[in-house]
């Protein structure tokens, strides 16, 4: 997938321009959130390319804030372990 300076792919730009939902459910960037045309790229674009809050993520993924926090904590723990295993000192 190629992107322009706005961070959107040709496909995402097409969906946004024509106000249609992404029909490609097997795309890695597809999310079940019609507010962002079912596209992760558009979700990021609509948030001015700023990080989303955990609550925004929970809303888009239809899961609780607590579950998003659990996933985040586990991901950071894995990242920290990986970095320590690689000898990165922080």
C-alpha atoms as an extended CHARMM CRD file, in Angstrom:
* protein
*
        90  EXT
         1         1  UNK       CA              0.0000000000        0.0000000000        0.0000000000  PROA      1               0.0000000000
         2         2  UNK       CA              1.4230000000        3.3260000000       -0.9910000000  PROA      2               0.0000000000
         3         3  UNK       CA              0.7650000000        6.4500000000        1.0290000000  PROA      3               0.0000000000
         4         4  UNK       CA              0.9160000000       10.1480000000        0.2400000000  PROA      4               0.0000000000
         5         5  UNK       CA              1.9740000000       12.9320000000        2.5910000000  PROA      5               0.0000000000
         6         6  UNK       CA             -1.3990000000       12.8300000000        4.3500000000  PROA      6               0.0000000000
         7         7  UNK       CA             -0.7600000000        9.2410000000        5.4860000000  PROA      7               0.0000000000
         8         8  UNK       CA             -3.7310000000        7.8310000000        3.6080000000  PROA      8               0.0000000000
         9         9  UNK       CA             -3.5250000000        5.0470000000        1.0550000000  PROA      9               0.0000000000
        10        10  UNK       CA             -5.2280000000        5.3720000000       -2.3210000000  PROA      10              0.0000000000
        11        11  UNK       CA             -7.9250000000        3.0060000000       -1.0740000000  PROA      11              0.0000000000
        12        12  UNK       CA             -8.5310000000        4.9910000000        2.1320000000  PROA      12              0.0000000000
        13        13  UNK       CA             -8.6200000000        8.2680000000        0.2430000000  PROA      13              0.0000000000
        14        14  UNK       CA            -11.1980000000        6.7860000000       -2.1630000000  PROA      14              0.0000000000
        15        15  UNK       CA            -13.4500000000        5.6230000000        0.7020000000  PROA      15              0.0000000000
        16        16  UNK       CA            -13.2090000000        8.9790000000        2.4290000000  PROA      16              0.0000000000
        17        17  UNK       CA            -13.7890000000       11.0100000000       -0.7370000000  PROA      17              0.0000000000
        18        18  UNK       CA            -16.8670000000        8.9980000000       -1.7180000000  PROA      18              0.0000000000
        19        19  UNK       CA            -18.0880000000        8.6300000000        1.8910000000  PROA      19              0.0000000000
        20        20  UNK       CA            -18.2180000000        4.8340000000        1.6750000000  PROA      20              0.0000000000
        21        21  UNK       CA            -17.2280000000        2.1090000000        4.1180000000  PROA      21              0.0000000000
        22        22  UNK       CA            -14.2090000000       -0.0060000000        3.2660000000  PROA      22              0.0000000000
        23        23  UNK       CA            -15.4840000000       -3.2930000000        1.8210000000  PROA      23              0.0000000000
        24        24  UNK       CA            -12.1360000000       -5.1240000000        2.1340000000  PROA      24              0.0000000000
        25        25  UNK       CA            -12.5620000000       -6.9190000000        5.4770000000  PROA      25              0.0000000000
        26        26  UNK       CA             -9.4180000000       -9.0210000000        5.0070000000  PROA      26              0.0000000000
        27        27  UNK       CA             -7.2570000000       -5.8750000000        4.8660000000  PROA      27              0.0000000000
        28        28  UNK       CA             -4.8870000000       -5.5810000000        7.8470000000  PROA      28              0.0000000000
        29        29  UNK       CA             -6.0680000000       -1.9870000000        8.3230000000  PROA      29              0.0000000000
        30        30  UNK       CA             -9.8190000000       -2.8080000000        8.4020000000  PROA      30              0.0000000000
        31        31  UNK       CA            -11.6100000000       -2.0250000000       11.6830000000  PROA      31              0.0000000000
        32        32  UNK       CA            -15.2590000000       -2.3610000000       12.5740000000  PROA      32              0.0000000000
        33        33  UNK       CA            -15.8250000000        1.3600000000       13.1040000000  PROA      33              0.0000000000
        34        34  UNK       CA            -18.0300000000        3.1160000000       10.5800000000  PROA      34              0.0000000000
        35        35  UNK       CA            -17.1210000000        6.5610000000       11.9400000000  PROA      35              0.0000000000
        36        36  UNK       CA            -13.7390000000        6.0840000000       10.3020000000  PROA      36              0.0000000000
        37        37  UNK       CA            -15.0080000000        4.2820000000        7.1890000000  PROA      37              0.0000000000
        38        38  UNK       CA            -13.7770000000        0.9700000000        8.7130000000  PROA      38              0.0000000000
        39        39  UNK       CA            -10.1730000000        2.0170000000        8.0660000000  PROA      39              0.0000000000
        40        40  UNK       CA             -7.3180000000        2.3850000000       10.5510000000  PROA      40              0.0000000000
        41        41  UNK       CA             -5.5700000000        4.9030000000        8.2760000000  PROA      41              0.0000000000
        42        42  UNK       CA             -8.6530000000        7.1310000000        8.2550000000  PROA      42              0.0000000000
        43        43  UNK       CA             -8.9870000000        6.7480000000       12.0480000000  PROA      43              0.0000000000
        44        44  UNK       CA             -5.4560000000        8.0870000000       12.4610000000  PROA      44              0.0000000000
        45        45  UNK       CA             -6.0420000000       10.8230000000        9.8580000000  PROA      45              0.0000000000
        46        46  UNK       CA             -9.2810000000       11.8930000000       11.5800000000  PROA      46              0.0000000000
        47        47  UNK       CA             -7.3740000000       12.2570000000       14.8490000000  PROA      47              0.0000000000
        48        48  UNK       CA             -4.9560000000       14.7540000000       13.2360000000  PROA      48              0.0000000000
        49        49  UNK       CA             -2.3180000000       11.9910000000       13.2650000000  PROA      49              0.0000000000
        50        50  UNK       CA             -2.0390000000       12.2840000000       17.0460000000  PROA      50              0.0000000000
        51        51  UNK       CA             -2.0130000000        9.2620000000       19.3320000000  PROA      51              0.0000000000
        52        52  UNK       CA             -5.4770000000        8.0680000000       20.3120000000  PROA      52              0.0000000000
        53        53  UNK       CA             -6.4860000000        7.8140000000       23.9190000000  PROA      53              0.0000000000
        54        54  UNK       CA             -7.1570000000        4.3850000000       25.3710000000  PROA      54              0.0000000000
        55        55  UNK       CA            -10.8410000000        5.3120000000       25.5020000000  PROA      55              0.0000000000
        56        56  UNK       CA            -10.8570000000        6.1410000000       21.7770000000  PROA      56              0.0000000000
        57        57  UNK       CA             -9.2340000000        2.8040000000       21.0240000000  PROA      57              0.0000000000
        58        58  UNK       CA            -11.7470000000        0.9640000000       23.2150000000  PROA      58              0.0000000000
        59        59  UNK       CA            -14.6350000000        2.6620000000       21.4240000000  PROA      59              0.0000000000
        60        60  UNK       CA            -13.3010000000        1.7450000000       17.9910000000  PROA      60              0.0000000000
        61        61  UNK       CA            -12.6010000000       -1.8640000000       18.9180000000  PROA      61              0.0000000000
        62        62  UNK       CA            -15.8620000000       -2.2950000000       20.8680000000  PROA      62              0.0000000000
        63        63  UNK       CA            -14.0320000000       -3.4210000000       24.0010000000  PROA      63              0.0000000000
        64        64  UNK       CA            -13.7490000000       -1.9270000000       27.4600000000  PROA      64              0.0000000000
        65        65  UNK       CA            -11.2220000000        0.6830000000       28.4880000000  PROA      65              0.0000000000
        66        66  UNK       CA             -9.9450000000       -1.7790000000       31.1070000000  PROA      66              0.0000000000
        67        67  UNK       CA             -9.2690000000       -4.4030000000       28.4330000000  PROA      67              0.0000000000
        68        68  UNK       CA             -7.3500000000       -1.8910000000       26.3010000000  PROA      68              0.0000000000
        69        69  UNK       CA             -5.3040000000       -0.9680000000       29.3680000000  PROA      69              0.0000000000
        70        70  UNK       CA             -4.5560000000       -4.6760000000       30.0020000000  PROA      70              0.0000000000
        71        71  UNK       CA             -3.3930000000       -5.1050000000       26.4020000000  PROA      71              0.0000000000
        72        72  UNK       CA             -1.2420000000       -1.9750000000       26.6260000000  PROA      72              0.0000000000
        73        73  UNK       CA              0.3590000000       -3.1120000000       29.8830000000  PROA      73              0.0000000000
        74        74  UNK       CA              1.1300000000       -6.5580000000       28.4760000000  PROA      74              0.0000000000
        75        75  UNK       CA              2.5710000000       -5.0640000000       25.2690000000  PROA      75              0.0000000000
        76        76  UNK       CA              4.8600000000       -2.7140000000       27.2080000000  PROA      76              0.0000000000
        77        77  UNK       CA              5.9650000000       -5.5820000000       29.4300000000  PROA      77              0.0000000000
        78        78  UNK       CA              6.8670000000       -7.6930000000       26.3920000000  PROA      78              0.0000000000
        79        79  UNK       CA              8.6820000000       -4.7640000000       24.8020000000  PROA      79              0.0000000000
        80        80  UNK       CA             10.6620000000       -4.0940000000       27.9680000000  PROA      80              0.0000000000
        81        81  UNK       CA             11.6490000000       -7.7750000000       28.2590000000  PROA      81              0.0000000000
        82        82  UNK       CA             12.7090000000       -7.8520000000       24.6020000000  PROA      82              0.0000000000
        83        83  UNK       CA             14.8260000000       -4.7180000000       25.0070000000  PROA      83              0.0000000000
        84        84  UNK       CA             16.4570000000       -6.0500000000       28.1580000000  PROA      84              0.0000000000
        85        85  UNK       CA             17.1890000000       -9.3480000000       26.3710000000  PROA      85              0.0000000000
        86        86  UNK       CA             18.8820000000       -7.3230000000       23.6290000000  PROA      86              0.0000000000
        87        87  UNK       CA             21.0170000000       -5.5310000000       26.2090000000  PROA      87              0.0000000000
        88        88  UNK       CA             19.3340000000       -2.1510000000       25.8970000000  PROA      88              0.0000000000
        89        89  UNK       CA             19.7020000000       -0.2700000000       29.1440000000  PROA      89              0.0000000000
        90        90  UNK       CA             17.1150000000        2.3480000000       29.9940000000  PROA      90              0.0000000000
